[in-house]
Structure formats: C-alpha cells, structure tokens
Amino acid sequence: MSTIKRGKVYYSRLYVPSKLHQALQKKEVVKSLKTSSHPEAITRSCILEGRIARLWSILKGERITMTPKQINKLIQQYTKATLEECEEDRLSNLKKYNDNDLESISFVIVEKLEENYMNLMNNDFSEVTEVVNKLLTKNGLTVASESISFKKLCRELLIAEQKVLKTELKKWGGDYSDQLISSHADSEPDEVSSELLSKVIEAHIKEHKNIWEPRGVTQAQSSLKKFLEFTGDKPIGTIEKQQTKSYKNYLSNQPNGRGGTLSTASINKHLSYVVTLFNWGKDQGFCSKDNPASG
C-alpha cells in the first residue's frame, strides 16, 4: 500500500493479491482519502488498509463462489474422463473372462459402491479432495477448501463416482445402454441454455459492488445497460463476435452531448466493460466460448 497526492487530495493505492487478479480484473485499487492533510491521510490510509485486508481475506476464503453450472461442468469432465479411462483399460487387456473373473470384478465394484454410500452419508470428502483440487487447478479456479462451494463440489463428485461405478458394473455385465443416453446428452449444445444477458450483468455488478468505486459501479451499470439495449436480452452464450463488432460501429455514431459523436477513448471504455463482463462470465460458468468482445 502507498499514499499518493493528486492535486490537493491524497489517495491510497492498494495492491490486489495475485490470487484475486482474475476475479477482480485488476492489479491495484486507488481510493480517495478525501483529505488534503498529510497526517490525516496517513491515519485514514492505515484504517483503510485494515478494512481492505479483511476484504481480501473474505474474498480469498469465499472466492470464488462457484455457480451450479461451473460445478456441473467439472463433474462432467470427471465423469467422461473416468469412464473413458475405464474403457481403455478394458480394451488394453482383451481376453476372455470366465465367470470367476467377472464375479471378482463385480465384487470389487460393489465394495467401492458401499464405501461411496458411507462417505456420502457421513459427509466424508477425504477420498475425493485430491481429485477436486486437480479439477480446480486444471480449470484455473481457486476455491478455499473450507468454503461451501468446495464442499458442494466434493459431494457432487461422490455422487458422480457412484454413477460411474454403477455404469461400470453394467458394462462388465455386457450392458452398454447408458452410453447411448450419455452420447445423446453430449451432442446437445450447451450454450442454448446459458443465462440471460441481463441476469449475468446483474450478478457481475452485484459481485463487484463492494470492490469498485461507487463511480465505477455507476459507469459499468450505465455502459452495460447500453450494450443490453443494443443486443436485446438473450442468452449470453448466443452472442457472437459479429454482434460486438456491430455494437462498436453503433457506438461510433452515438452523440457525445457536445454536438459531436463519441471519441475513440469513450468507445474503448464502453467496449472494455463488455470485455470484462464476458471474461467474468466465462470464469463463472455462464458461457464457455471465447470472448466475442475481445480483439
């Protein structure tokens, strides 16, 4: 943290912890101390530093709250990868299994299922914690192990493990009917059911309301409202790059209130809010495609 002076007023510059850069989309926060007195500025800066330190701690602990869609995406990754691995193992060891072999395999799977049931009943997530951490790391997510989101993910992983074991039990008995169902589900486009743009904007503003400066919140709300009015309230995952290009052209013809049109700087400012929204939306699982507003 450092104290700087702009004109007659002192400001405090606070550096965002590296683990929160992606969530907050910034590396530092500059806040006015609303005083021209240096001693008073130092006092207010120390008070602010304490408050911000607590805020960072809360955000690290609870951040990042995972959406149901994000959790579902990770569970699908785990389920698909595990079933594919099991099938590869089966194919790499092609031989004719006798009844005793099949009975032994079934016994092991049933035993694992019983362990799974006990872990779910007792909320014992110790056996899946390592897998959950690997999934989070692979997807670039940081979630505290004490948070509700982490525990939800662990529980969902245990449930997924149960489904995998039941599917494997069927496959070892020659029943592959579940694979037809899952293949059909995988072919469905997942962007059609994504959240409406208005809802994503609302969630985006809500999460950052206590982090951004009040003026920044107002500007973001106003700018994103303009984008919403241009595109219409549609699922965020259906918005294409061509629409954001059209939005840029639309902005270039908008009046600036002084008899002219918006400057390049103003247009870029509006577009930056849209870029940030889509980056945040992807991190939160609201959409999975590349950012249509970037570039």
LOVO-678362 format. One record per atom (N, C-alpha, C): residue in one letter; x, y, z. Coordinates in pm, whole numbers, padded with zeros to 5 digits, always signed. Each point is the difference from the previous one (the first is absolute). Example, Ala and Ser with C-alpha at 12.3 -4.5 7.8 and 13.67 -1.06 7.14 Angstrom:
A+01319-00569+00780
A-00089+00119+00000
A+00090+00120+00000
S-00035+00105-00072
S+00082+00119+00006
S-00077+00109+00073
This chain:
M+00084-00119+00000
M-00084+00119+00000
M+00088+00124+00000
S-00044+00105-00072
S+00074+00126-00001
S-00099+00116-00003
T+00044+00117+00049
T-00085+00119+00000
T+00055+00097-00103
I-00087+00046-00089
I+00043+00092-00105
I-00088+00125+00003
K+00051+00108-00060
K-00075+00125-00004
K-00031+00038-00143
R-00127+00030-00024
R-00044+00045-00132
R-00068+00135+00018
G+00064+00103-00050
G-00052+00134+00024
G+00016+00032+00148
K-00110+00030+00067
K+00004+00030+00143
K-00045-00116+00088
V-00047-00108-00063
V-00059-00112+00075
V+00093-00121+00000
Y+00005-00068+00116
Y+00081-00122+00014
Y-00083-00123-00037
Y+00069-00097-00059
Y-00062-00127-00039
Y+00083-00115+00057
S-00067-00113+00017
S+00070-00120+00045
S+00000-00102-00112
R+00120-00051-00033
R+00010-00103-00103
R+00021-00134+00069
L-00092-00092-00023
L+00007-00131+00063
L+00016-00107-00108
Y+00093-00091+00022
Y+00029-00103-00098
Y-00085-00124+00025
V-00060-00050-00107
V-00088-00118+00008
V+00087-00125+00005
P-00027-00093+00094
P+00076-00125+00005
P-00010-00074-00133
S+00110-00064-00040
S+00006-00066-00131
S-00112-00102-00020
K-00042-00067+00108
K-00104-00101-00013
K-00137+00059-00035
L-00012+00132+00018
L-00129+00065-00027
L+00001+00083-00129
H+00112+00000-00071
H+00011+00078-00124
H-00108-00039-00100
Q-00017-00130-00020
Q-00096-00048-00099
Q-00143+00035+00041
A-00028-00012+00128
A-00137+00026+00048
A-00037+00147-00010
L+00095+00088+00036
L-00030+00143+00006
L+00037+00075-00128
Q+00071-00069-00089
Q+00040+00060-00128
Q+00084+00126+00019
K+00079+00004+00107
K+00090+00113+00022
K+00110-00040+00097
K+00112+00073-00006
K+00114-00031+00085
K+00016+00098+00116
E-00072+00112-00007
E+00006+00096+00109
E-00129+00078+00008
V-00023+00057+00119
V-00119+00082+00024
V+00047+00134+00054
V-00048+00110-00059
V+00035+00134+00046
V-00126+00065+00057
K+00006+00040+00126
K-00118+00056+00067
K+00034+00136+00062
S-00090+00096-00019
S+00020+00134+00056
S-00013-00003+00153
L+00093+00069+00067
L-00005+00011+00146
L-00077+00126+00043
K-00039+00080-00100
K-00085+00118+00021
K+00056+00096+00103
T+00130+00025-00010
T+00065+00098+00088
T+00123+00056-00069
S+00032+00125+00035
S+00121+00063-00055
S+00109+00006+00107
S-00032-00051+00120
S+00095-00002+00111
S+00079-00130-00002
H+00134+00013-00003
H+00083-00120-00006
H-00013-00087+00125
P+00007+00056+00121
P-00016-00084+00121
P-00136-00071+00002
E-00106+00071-00039
E-00134-00060-00003
E-00006-00110-00106
A+00068+00024-00112
A+00002-00099-00108
A+00067-00130+00048
I+00109+00012+00076
I+00070-00117+00052
I-00092-00080+00093
T-00072+00072+00087
T-00092-00067+00094
T-00110-00073-00076
R-00062+00070-00095
R-00109-00061-00077
R+00050-00117-00085
S+00122+00013-00048
S+00059-00105-00082
S+00019-00129+00081
C+00043+00016+00123
C+00020-00117+00088
C-00133-00069+00031
I-00103+00082+00023
I-00134-00056+00027
I-00050-00075-00122
L+00020+00062-00117
L-00044-00062-00125
L+00075-00130-00026
E+00130+00001+00030
E+00080-00120-00022
E-00054-00118+00080
G-00041+00026+00126
G-00057-00105+00084
G-00129-00054-00059
R-00086+00090-00048
R-00128-00042-00059
R+00022-00082-00127
I+00094+00048-00084
I+00027-00070-00126
I+00062-00137+00026
A+00085-00008+00101
A+00063-00128+00034
A-00107-00102+00038
R-00102+00046+00075
R-00110-00090+00038
R-00079-00041-00125
L-00019+00097-00092
L-00073-00029-00124
L+00075-00104-00083
W+00133+00017-00013
W+00079-00098-00075
W-00015-00138+00064
S+00003-00004+00132
S-00011-00127+00072
S-00133-00068-00029
I-00108+00080+00000
I-00134-00055-00026
I-00008-00053-00143
L+00052+00079-00094
L-00006-00039-00140
L+00084-00126-00027
K+00114-00010+00067
K+00082-00120-00016
K-00069-00122+00058
G-00069+00023+00113
G-00067-00112+00067
G-00122-00049-00074
E-00079+00095-00050
E-00126-00037-00064
E+00012-00006-00152
R+00100+00065-00049
R+00019+00003-00144
R+00064-00127-00042
I-00046-00042-00092
I-00102+00077-00074
I-00124-00087+00005
T-00114+00061+00032
T-00120-00081+00010
T-00029-00061-00135
M-00011-00130-00004
M-00022-00069-00126
M-00148-00007-00032
T-00033+00023-00124
T-00139-00011-00044
T-00032-00148-00022
P-00129-00036+00006
P-00039-00139-00027
P+00049-00047-00137
K+00003+00092-00096
K+00045-00036-00135
K+00149-00035+00000
Q+00079+00075+00077
Q+00143-00029+00009
Q+00023-00137+00062
I-00071-00025+00110
I+00013-00129+00069
I-00038-00113-00096
N-00110+00018-00071
N-00047-00102-00093
N+00103-00026-00111
K+00066+00107-00046
K+00101-00013-00103
K+00117-00087+00048
L+00046+00024+00124
L+00112-00077+00055
L-00040-00146+00020
I-00124-00022+00045
I-00047-00137+00023
I-00008-00076-00133
Q-00045+00069-00104
Q-00007-00063-00132
Q+00139-00037-00050
Q+00097+00089+00025
Q+00138-00028-00038
Q+00050-00127+00069
Y-00025-00007+00131
Y+00045-00115+00079
Y-00066-00129-00049
T-00132+00004-00017
T-00075-00119-00039
T+00046-00052-00136
K+00010+00090-00097
K+00041-00040-00134
K+00141-00059-00001
A+00094+00069+00067
A+00140-00046+00003
A+00012-00135+00069
T-00074-00019+00110
T+00008-00125+00076
T-00056-00117-00079
L-00117+00019-00063
L-00060-00107-00079
L+00087-00036-00120
E+00061+00101-00063
E+00088-00026-00114
E+00124-00078+00045
E+00052+00036+00117
E+00118-00070+00054
E-00032-00146+00029
C-00118-00024+00058
C-00042-00137+00031
C-00015-00082-00128
E-00056+00063-00104
E-00020-00071-00126
E+00133-00032-00067
E+00096+00094+00007
E+00133-00024-00056
E+00069-00116+00071
D-00016-00004+00133
D+00059-00111+00077
D-00059-00133-00043
R-00131+00001-00026
R-00068-00122-00040
R+00050-00047-00137
L+00019+00096-00091
L+00043-00033-00136
L+00149-00038-00007
S+00078+00054+00091
S+00144-00030-00001
S+00030-00138+00057
N-00100-00062+00059
N+00019-00133+00059
N-00106-00096-00054
L-00001-00012-00134
L-00102-00084-00064
L+00027-00148+00029
K-00091-00060+00068
K+00008-00143+00025
K-00140-00051+00032
K-00014-00128+00000
K-00129-00058+00031
K-00010-00021+00150
Y-00093+00074+00061
Y-00018-00011+00146
Y-00095-00114+00032
N+00042-00081+00097
N-00091-00106+00043
N-00091+00052+00111
D-00090-00081+00046
D-00098+00043+00101
D+00067+00045+00129
N+00109-00068+00038
N+00069+00038+00124
N+00063+00139-00011
D+00058+00027-00119
D+00061+00132-00024
D-00105+00110+00013
L-00113-00021-00068
L-00106+00101+00001
L-00059+00018+00139
E-00008-00109+00074
E-00054+00008+00136
E+00094+00080+00090
S+00130-00020-00018
S+00100+00074+00080
S-00004+00149-00031
I-00012+00033-00128
I-00007+00141-00040
I-00126+00065+00057
S-00113-00070-00012
S-00126+00052+00053
S+00009+00021+00151
F+00068-00091+00069
F+00013+00010+00146
F+00078+00125+00038
V+00108+00030-00075
V+00082+00119+00029
V-00083+00127-00022
I-00076+00003-00110
I-00081+00119-00029
I-00108+00020+00106
V-00066-00108+00040
V-00105+00009+00104
V+00060+00047+00132
E+00120-00045+00028
E+00069+00041+00124
E+00028+00150-00003
K+00043+00049-00117
K+00026+00143-00014
K-00129+00081+00010
L-00108-00056-00052
L-00129+00067+00010
L-00044+00015+00145
E+00022-00104+00078
E-00037+00005+00141
E+00081+00106+00074
E+00129+00012-00034
E+00084+00105+00059
E-00053+00138-00039
N-00040+00012-00126
N-00054+00126-00051
N-00127+00039+00077
Y-00089-00096+00021
Y-00124+00027+00075
Y+00032+00052+00141
M+00099-00065+00065
M+00037+00039+00136
M+00059+00141+00002
N+00083+00031-00098
N+00061+00134-00007
N-00106+00108-00020
L-00101-00029-00082
L-00107+00096-00022
L-00085+00017+00127
M-00029-00108+00065
M-00082+00007+00123
M+00071+00077+00111
N+00132-00014+00005
N+00078+00063+00108
N+00063+00133-00041
N-00031+00047-00121
N+00063+00124-00051
N+00151-00007+00011
D+00054-00117-00033
D+00145-00021+00003
D+00054+00021-00142
F+00069+00113-00020
F+00049+00034-00133
F+00150-00024-00015
S+00060-00064+00100
S+00146-00016+00001
S+00053-00075-00122
E-00077-00097-00050
E+00048-00082-00111
E-00009+00070-00136
V-00077+00108-00008
V-00014+00069-00129
V+00065+00139-00001
T+00053+00043+00114
T+00059+00134+00010
T+00112+00021-00101
E+00086-00100-00015
E+00112+00012-00093
E-00049+00014-00144
V-00102-00079-00036
V-00056+00007-00136
V-00063+00137-00025
V-00071+00052+00101
V-00064+00131-00012
V+00105+00109-00022
N+00108-00004+00077
N+00106+00100-00015
N+00064-00005-00139
K+00016-00120-00054
K+00056-00015-00135
K-00094+00058-00105
L-00131-00024+00018
L-00099+00054-00093
L+00000+00153+00001
L+00008+00057+00120
L+00001+00146+00014
L+00125+00059-00063
T+00114-00062+00025
T+00126+00049-00056
T-00002-00007-00153
K-00050-00111-00053
K-00007-00019-00145
K-00086+00107-00066
N-00104+00047+00071
N-00092+00099-00056
N+00032+00142+00045
G+00115+00018+00069
G+00043+00134+00040
G-00089+00065+00104
L-00059-00081+00089
L-00089+00052+00104
L+00066-00011+00136
T-00027+00100+00085
T+00051+00000+00137
T-00118+00006+00096
V-00021-00107+00073
V-00111-00007+00096
V+00055-00054+00132
A-00026+00071+00109
A+00050-00041+00131
A-00063-00133+00041
S+00083-00089+00057
S-00049-00133+00039
S-00104+00005+00112
E-00006+00115+00072
E-00098+00013+00109
E-00132+00058-00050
S-00004+00042-00125
S-00119+00068-00051
S-00112-00098-00033
I-00122+00053-00003
I-00117-00081-00034
I+00012-00053-00143
S+00052+00083-00091
S+00014-00040-00140
S+00089-00124-00014
F+00109-00002+00075
F+00092-00114-00005
F-00070-00127+00049
K-00075+00014+00108
K-00070-00116+00056
K-00109-00050-00094
K-00069+00095-00066
K-00102-00038-00098
K+00063-00080-00114
L+00115+00049-00046
L+00070-00068-00110
L+00042-00141+00042
C+00049-00013+00123
C+00040-00132+00052
C-00119-00095+00003
R-00113+00051+00048
R-00121-00086+00008
R-00045-00041-00140
E+00000+00093-00093
E-00041-00031-00137
E+00096-00101-00064
L+00127+00008+00038
L+00098-00094-00055
L-00025-00141+00054
L-00036-00010+00127
L-00035-00130+00057
L-00122-00060-00069
I-00098+00085-00028
I-00120-00046-00070
I+00036-00048-00141
A+00089+00077-00066
A+00046-00039-00134
A+00076-00131+00005
E+00081-00017+00104
E+00076-00124+00017
E-00095-00119+00012
Q-00110+00023+00072
Q-00101-00104+00018
Q-00059-00041-00136
K-00030+00100-00081
K-00057-00027-00133
K+00100-00074-00089
V+00128+00039+00010
V+00105-00065-00079
V+00011-00148+00039
L+00000-00026+00130
L+00012-00138+00048
L-00119-00085-00046
K-00120+00057+00006
K-00119-00073-00044
K+00005-00027-00150
T+00050+00099-00076
T+00013-00017-00145
T+00102-00109-00032
E+00112+00000+00073
E+00104-00101-00021
E-00051-00140+00035
L-00083-00009+00103
L-00056-00129+00039
L-00085-00056-00114
K-00075+00089-00065
K-00084-00041-00114
K+00087-00042-00118
K+00105+00079-00028
K+00085-00029-00116
K+00071-00134+00014
W+00042-00031+00121
W+00066-00128+00020
W-00099-00115-00014
G-00128+00033+00004
G-00104-00100-00025
G-00049+00005-00144
G+00066+00082-00083
G-00035+00008-00141
G-00107+00102-00033
D-00043+00081+00096
D-00107+00099-00022
D+00061+00138-00025
Y-00007+00047-00125
Y+00055+00130-00038
Y-00111+00101-00031
S-00121-00025+00047
S-00113+00086-00033
S+00018+00143+00051
D+00068+00018+00115
D+00021+00135+00055
D+00084+00086-00093
Q+00089-00063-00077
Q+00089+00075-00088
Q-00079+00071-00109
L-00108-00061-00048
L-00083+00061-00102
L-00066+00126+00052
I-00045-00004+00125
I-00065+00116+00063
I+00098+00114+00017
S+00121-00033+00051
S+00099+00104+00026
S+00052+00061-00131
S+00011-00082-00107
S+00047+00052-00128
S-00098+00100-00057
H-00130-00029+00016
H-00103+00093-00047
H+00006+00130+00078
A+00022-00011+00131
A+00006+00120+00086
A+00121+00085-00037
D+00114-00068-00032
D+00121+00074-00034
D-00014+00077-00131
S-00089-00048-00088
S-00015+00065-00130
S-00085+00126+00007
E-00069+00022+00111
E-00083+00118+00014
E+00086+00124+00020
P-00026+00109-00070
P+00078+00123+00021
P-00027+00058+00136
D+00107+00030+00075
D-00020+00048+00136
D-00018+00151+00009
E+00018+00071-00112
E-00011+00145+00005
E-00145+00047-00006
V-00090-00086-00054
V-00138+00042-00017
V-00065+00033+00133
S+00037-00078+00104
S-00064+00018+00129
S+00076+00094+00092
S+00098+00076-00055
S+00077+00089+00086
S-00087+00113+00054
E+00049+00065+00105
E-00077+00103+00071
E-00024+00122-00089
L-00114+00066+00025
L-00031+00122-00074
L+00104+00108+00030
L+00027+00083-00100
L+00100+00106+00014
L-00033+00091+00118
S-00127+00035+00018
S-00039+00090+00109
S+00034-00059+00136
K-00017-00132+00015
K+00029-00067+00127
K+00149-00005+00027
V+00079-00020-00105
V+00146-00004+00016
V+00052+00138+00038
I-00054+00104-00065
I+00040+00137+00034
I-00034+00029+00145
E-00118-00040+00043
E-00044+00023+00138
E+00094-00069+00099
A+00035-00126-00029
A+00091-00075+00089
A+00140+00060+00000
H+00045+00045-00117
H+00133+00061-00015
H+00011+00128+00083
I-00100+00086-00009
I+00000+00125+00076
I-00009-00029+00149
K-00084-00095+00038
K-00020-00033+00141
K+00130-00047+00064
E+00076-00085-00071
E+00125-00054+00056
E+00105+00107+00019
H-00001+00102-00088
H+00105+00102+00004
H-00043+00130+00069
K-00125+00006+00045
K-00054+00125+00057
K+00079+00051+00119
N+00047-00093+00083
N+00074+00041+00120
N+00151+00005-00023
I+00040-00020-00125
I+00143+00001-00032
I+00036+00122-00084
W-00084+00030-00100
W+00024+00116-00084
W-00039+00129+00071
E+00053+00109-00048
E-00041+00133+00047
E-00147+00021-00041
P-00079+00073+00080
P-00140+00024-00035
P-00018+00056-00141
R+00092+00089-00038
R-00008+00058-00134
R+00023-00107-00107
G+00091-00091+00028
G+00029-00108-00094
G-00119-00093-00017
V-00070-00025+00110
V-00120-00085-00004
V-00107+00065-00088
T-00021+00130+00022
T-00100+00074-00079
T+00034-00001-00148
Q+00127+00022-00031
Q+00044+00002-00140
Q-00018-00137-00065
A+00035-00105+00074
A-00013-00136-00054
A-00147-00034-00025
Q-00087+00036+00096
Q-00143-00026-00015
Q-00057+00071-00122
S+00036+00127-00015
S-00049+00081-00111
S+00049-00054-00134
S+00129-00036-00007
S+00058-00048-00125
S-00058-00136-00039
L-00012-00090+00097
L-00051-00134-00030
L-00150+00003-00032
K-00070+00097+00057
K-00141+00018-00035
K-00013+00038-00147
K+00093+00082-00047
K+00002+00042-00141
K+00023-00122-00090
F+00094-00086+00043
F+00029-00122-00077
F-00121-00093-00003
L-00068-00012+00116
L-00119-00084+00010
L-00111+00049-00092
E-00019+00132-00004
E-00103+00059-00085
E+00031-00025-00148
F+00130-00002-00034
F+00039-00022-00139
F-00021-00145-00042
T+00043-00095+00083
T-00007-00142-00037
T-00138-00061+00026
G-00072+00054+00099
G-00123-00065+00044
G+00035-00101+00108
D-00097-00038+00080
D+00026-00091+00113
D-00005-00144-00048
K+00115-00051-00040
K+00010-00138-00050
K+00102-00077+00084
P+00004-00134-00010
P+00102-00077+00072
P+00140+00048-00036
I+00082+00024+00099
I+00132+00058-00024
I+00085-00088-00091
G-00022-00132+00006
G+00079-00091-00082
G-00032+00005-00148
T-00110+00069-00036
T-00038+00007-00142
T+00051+00127-00068
I+00064+00088+00076
I+00051+00125-00057
I+00130-00026-00076
E+00002+00037-00126
E+00114-00028-00088
E+00088+00123-00018
K+00119-00024-00054
K+00098+00108-00021
K-00055+00108-00093
Q-00079-00042-00101
Q-00055+00095-00096
Q-00089+00103+00070
Q-00072-00045+00105
Q-00089+00092+00073
Q+00079+00104+00077
T+00114-00041+00057
T+00081+00097+00075
T+00068+00098-00096
K+00032-00048-00122
K+00056+00092-00101
K-00105+00102-00042
S-00124-00048-00015
S-00110+00090-00036
S-00024+00102+00111
Y+00020-00046+00125
Y-00018+00090+00115
Y+00104+00111-00003
K+00123-00035-00040
K+00107+00100-00009
K-00035+00105-00106
N-00053-00046-00114
N-00042+00093-00105
N-00115+00089+00046
Y-00089-00061+00078
Y-00113+00074+00055
Y+00048+00112+00093
L+00100-00032+00084
L+00053+00100+00093
L+00067+00116-00073
S+00064-00031-00111
S+00072+00105-00073
S-00093+00106-00058
N-00129-00032-00006
N-00098+00096-00052
N-00085+00065+00109
Q+00032-00032+00126
Q-00079+00054+00110
Q+00046+00141+00038
P-00094+00089+00032
P+00036+00138+00035
P+00074+00006+00134
N+00089+00099+00012
N+00075+00016+00125
N-00056+00110+00089
G-00112+00060-00043
G-00062+00104+00081
G+00059+00137-00024
R+00100+00008-00089
R+00064+00130-00028
R-00007+00032-00150
G-00095-00062-00067
G-00016+00027-00142
G+00077-00093-00091
G+00079-00090+00057
G+00077-00094-00081
G-00036-00144+00034
T+00088-00092-00036
T-00021-00142+00032
T+00104-00045+00103
L-00020-00119+00054
L+00090-00051+00104
L+00143-00011-00051
S+00094+00035+00086
S+00141-00009-00036
S+00045-00146+00002
T+00116-00026-00058
T+00056-00136+00001
T+00022-00049+00143
A+00044+00091+00088
A+00023-00036+00141
A-00130-00043+00068
S-00108+00074-00028
S-00130-00033+00060
S-00052-00133-00052
I+00018-00023-00131
I-00044-00126-00060
I+00076-00117+00063
N+00133+00016+00013
N+00082-00106+00060
N-00037-00025+00145
K-00041+00105+00070
K-00042-00014+00139
K-00125-00086+00008
H-00098+00029-00088
H-00123-00080-00004
H+00032-00146-00033
L+00087-00020-00097
L+00034-00136-00041
L+00074-00075+00110
S+00080+00072+00080
S+00075-00065+00108
S-00093-00060+00104
Y-00114+00068+00025
Y-00098-00055+00094
Y-00058-00130-00053
V-00023-00005-00131
V-00056-00120-00062
V+00102-00115+00004
V+00126+00031-00031
V+00107-00101+00004
V+00012-00058+00141
T+00000+00088+00100
T+00011-00044+00140
T-00119-00087+00039
L-00119+00037-00046
L-00120-00077+00030
L+00012-00142-00054
F+00042-00014-00125
F+00010-00134-00060
F+00112-00083+00064
N+00111+00065+00035
N+00107-00072+00070
N-00049-00054+00133
W-00070+00086+00074
W-00054-00040+00130
W-00106-00109-00019
G-00086+00017-00102
G-00106-00097-00026
G+00055-00137-00031
K+00111-00005-00074
K+00062-00129-00031
K+00060-00063+00125
D+00066+00082+00083
D+00058-00050+00125
D-00108-00058+00092
Q-00119+00061-00004
Q-00108-00042+00087
Q-00086-00111-00059
G+00031-00042-00124
G-00072-00109-00062
G-00128+00039-00071
F-00021+00131-00022
F-00121+00044-00069
F+00010-00024-00152
C+00122-00008-00051
C+00021-00027-00142
C+00136-00069-00013
S+00018-00073-00110
S+00124-00077-00015
S+00081+00037-00125
K-00060+00079-00089
K+00071+00036-00123
K+00104+00108+00026
D+00088+00021-00099
D+00097+00110+00010
D-00074+00133+00006
N+00063+00097+00065
N-00061+00132+00018
N-00030+00064-00136
P-00128+00022-00033
P-00035+00059-00131
P+00032+00148-00011
A+00033+00063+00115
A+00028+00145-00001
A+00149+00029-00003
S+00083-00101+00012
S+00145+00025+00003
S+00057+00004-00141
G+00111+00070-00013
G+00067+00008-00130
G-00056+00107-00091
